[in-house]
């Protein structure tokens, strides 16, 4: 099992109000599996993905990725594990504007303590971006930007890929391309968790987990 999350709780305070973003959520994903997390806005999807990837720490419960506990560690340790084990793709993108496409991938590898130009070039070629390796993010189309973000997320062949509304701003054709590429990555023994409202993403997933009011149903 690549991902095992058990009884996750996450609470926030807004003035005198306590917001219960996650209330005992459990989730598992195996190598080669695509799990879709669905639910209305405010149901806890983004909070769940942040906890799964170590971007946030749950108030209760445990997250393990590829056998490593990623929760309840100092931020520096979570960041190191995330760089090595987890790829993150978000709707807003994960490209640094003052770096070229190739340099963005290089930076993701550097943060994980590796440098593999062969893998970088292989990823860009597989995503149809070889000709855009030296382009700046501002020079990319929406579809190219989404594919470049995926290249960054996959820079270290992560055990777990997390995608938060990765196709929300894409047209139908580009959405299909990105989802196909994510499916191909899963076939290479990566566990994938997608938070999305997309019917196309739901059809592509192996399993759907519904969130409502911070609980999985």
C-alpha positions as CSV (number, residue, x, y, z in Angstrom):
1,X,0.0,0.0,0.0
2,X,1.5,3.3,-1.1
3,X,-0.8,5.6,0.9
4,X,-2.4,4.9,4.2
5,X,-4.2,7.7,6.1
6,X,-6.0,6.8,9.3
7,X,-8.6,8.8,11.2
8,X,-7.5,12.2,10.0
9,X,-8.9,15.2,11.9
10,X,-8.2,18.9,11.1
11,X,-9.7,21.8,13.0
12,X,-9.3,25.6,12.4
13,X,-10.5,28.6,14.3
14,X,-12.1,31.7,12.8
15,X,-12.7,34.1,15.6
16,X,-14.9,32.2,18.1
17,X,-15.9,29.6,15.6
18,X,-14.3,26.2,15.2
19,X,-14.2,24.8,11.7
20,X,-14.0,21.1,11.5
21,X,-12.4,20.5,8.1
22,X,-11.7,16.8,8.5
23,X,-13.5,14.5,11.0
24,X,-12.0,11.1,11.1
25,X,-11.2,10.6,7.4
26,X,-9.4,7.5,6.3
27,X,-8.0,6.9,2.8
28,X,-5.8,4.3,1.1
29,X,-4.3,4.1,-2.4
30,X,-2.2,1.4,-3.9
31,X,0.4,1.5,-6.6
32,X,-1.3,1.9,-10.0
33,X,-4.6,3.0,-8.5
34,X,-6.4,6.3,-9.2
35,X,-8.7,7.5,-6.4
36,X,-11.0,10.4,-6.9
37,X,-12.0,12.5,-3.9
38,X,-15.3,14.3,-4.6
39,X,-17.6,16.6,-2.7
40,X,-19.1,20.1,-2.6
41,X,-16.9,23.2,-2.0
42,X,-16.0,23.3,1.7
43,X,-16.3,19.6,2.2
44,X,-12.5,19.2,3.0
45,X,-11.0,18.0,-0.2
46,X,-8.1,20.5,-0.4
47,X,-7.4,20.1,3.3
48,X,-7.3,16.3,2.9
49,X,-4.8,16.5,0.1
50,X,-2.7,19.0,2.0
51,X,-2.5,16.6,4.9
52,X,-1.8,13.6,2.7
53,X,1.2,15.4,1.1
54,X,2.6,16.8,4.3
55,X,1.8,20.4,3.3
56,X,-0.4,20.6,6.4
57,X,-0.3,18.5,9.6
58,X,-3.5,16.9,10.9
59,X,-4.6,17.5,14.4
60,X,-5.2,13.8,14.8
61,X,-4.6,10.7,12.8
62,X,-1.6,9.3,10.8
63,X,-0.5,9.6,7.2
64,X,2.1,7.1,5.8
65,X,3.5,7.3,2.3
66,X,5.4,4.3,0.9
67,X,5.9,3.1,4.5
68,X,7.1,6.4,5.8
69,X,5.2,8.4,8.4
70,X,4.8,11.9,6.9
71,X,2.5,13.4,9.6
72,X,3.4,14.8,13.0
73,X,7.0,15.6,12.1
74,X,8.8,19.0,12.0
75,X,8.1,20.9,8.8
76,X,11.7,20.4,7.5
77,X,11.3,16.6,7.8
78,X,7.9,16.7,6.1
79,X,9.3,18.8,3.3
80,X,12.2,16.4,2.7
81,X,9.9,13.4,2.6
82,X,7.5,15.3,0.3
83,X,10.2,16.2,-2.1
84,X,11.3,12.5,-2.3
85,X,8.0,10.7,-2.2
86,X,5.1,13.0,-3.3
87,X,4.3,14.9,-6.4
88,X,1.8,17.7,-6.1
89,X,-0.2,19.3,-9.0
90,X,-2.7,22.1,-8.2
91,X,-5.2,24.0,-10.3
92,X,-3.2,27.3,-9.7
93,X,-0.1,25.6,-11.0
94,X,3.3,24.8,-9.5
95,X,5.6,26.7,-11.8
96,X,8.0,29.4,-10.7
97,X,7.6,32.3,-13.1
98,X,11.2,33.4,-13.3
99,X,12.5,29.9,-14.1
100,X,12.2,28.1,-17.5
101,X,10.2,24.9,-17.8
102,X,13.4,22.8,-17.7
103,X,14.7,24.8,-14.7
104,X,11.4,24.2,-12.8
105,X,11.9,20.5,-13.2
106,X,15.6,20.8,-12.2
107,X,14.6,22.7,-9.0
108,X,12.1,20.0,-8.0
109,X,14.9,17.4,-8.4
110,X,17.4,19.5,-6.5
111,X,15.0,19.9,-3.5
112,X,14.9,16.1,-3.4
113,X,18.7,15.9,-3.4
114,X,19.1,14.5,-7.0
115,X,19.9,15.7,-10.5
116,X,18.8,13.6,-13.4
117,X,18.7,15.5,-16.7
118,X,17.9,12.2,-18.5
119,X,14.7,11.9,-16.5
120,X,13.9,15.6,-17.0
121,X,14.3,15.3,-20.7
122,X,12.3,12.0,-20.8
123,X,9.4,13.7,-18.9
124,X,9.3,16.7,-21.1
125,X,9.4,14.6,-24.2
126,X,6.7,12.3,-22.9
127,X,4.5,15.3,-22.2
128,X,5.1,16.9,-25.6
129,X,7.2,19.8,-24.1
130,X,10.7,19.2,-25.5
131,X,10.3,22.3,-27.7
132,X,9.2,24.4,-24.6
133,X,12.0,23.4,-22.3
134,X,13.6,26.8,-22.4
135,X,10.3,28.7,-22.4
136,X,9.1,30.8,-19.5
137,X,5.8,29.9,-17.8
138,X,4.2,33.1,-19.2
139,X,4.9,31.9,-22.7
140,X,2.9,28.7,-22.3
141,X,-0.7,28.1,-23.2
142,X,-3.1,26.7,-20.6
143,X,-2.6,23.2,-21.7
144,X,1.2,23.5,-21.9
145,X,1.2,25.0,-18.4
146,X,-0.8,22.1,-17.0
147,X,1.5,19.6,-18.6
148,X,4.6,21.5,-17.4
149,X,3.2,21.4,-13.9
150,X,2.7,17.7,-14.2
151,X,6.4,17.4,-15.3
152,X,7.4,19.2,-12.1
153,X,5.1,17.0,-10.0
154,X,6.7,13.9,-11.5
155,X,10.3,15.1,-11.4
156,X,11.4,12.5,-9.0
157,X,9.1,9.6,-10.0
158,X,7.1,10.0,-6.8
159,X,5.4,7.1,-5.1
160,X,2.3,9.3,-4.7
161,X,0.8,11.9,-7.0
162,X,-1.7,14.4,-5.5
163,X,-3.7,16.5,-7.9
164,X,-6.1,19.2,-6.6
165,X,-8.6,20.3,-9.3
166,X,-5.8,19.8,-11.9
167,X,-8.2,20.4,-14.9
168,X,-10.6,23.0,-13.5
169,X,-9.5,25.7,-15.9
170,X,-8.8,23.6,-19.0
171,X,-11.0,23.0,-22.1
172,X,-12.3,19.6,-22.7
173,X,-9.6,18.5,-25.1
174,X,-6.8,19.6,-22.8
175,X,-8.5,18.1,-19.8
176,X,-8.6,14.7,-21.6
177,X,-4.9,15.0,-22.4
178,X,-3.9,15.7,-18.8
179,X,-6.1,13.0,-17.4
180,X,-4.7,10.5,-19.9
181,X,-1.2,11.4,-18.8
182,X,-2.1,11.0,-15.1
183,X,-3.6,7.6,-15.9
184,X,-0.4,6.6,-17.7
185,X,1.7,7.6,-14.7
186,X,-0.5,5.5,-12.5
187,X,0.2,2.5,-14.8
188,X,3.9,3.0,-13.9
189,X,3.1,2.0,-10.3
190,X,2.4,5.5,-8.9
191,X,-0.6,5.9,-6.5
192,X,-2.8,8.9,-7.6
193,X,-5.3,10.8,-5.6
194,X,-7.3,13.5,-7.4
195,X,-9.7,16.0,-5.8
196,X,-12.1,17.1,-8.5
197,X,-15.6,17.9,-9.6
198,X,-14.9,16.8,-13.1
199,X,-17.1,14.0,-14.6
200,X,-14.2,13.0,-16.9
201,X,-11.9,12.6,-13.9
202,X,-14.6,10.5,-12.2
203,X,-14.9,8.2,-15.2
204,X,-11.1,7.8,-15.3
205,X,-10.8,6.9,-11.6
206,X,-10.7,3.4,-10.2
207,X,-12.5,4.4,-7.1
208,X,-14.4,7.4,-5.8
209,X,-14.5,8.7,-2.2
210,X,-17.2,11.2,-1.4
211,X,-16.5,13.9,1.3
212,X,-19.3,15.8,3.0
213,X,-18.8,18.1,6.0
214,X,-15.3,16.7,6.6
215,X,-16.4,13.0,6.6
216,X,-15.9,10.3,4.0
217,X,-19.0,8.5,2.8
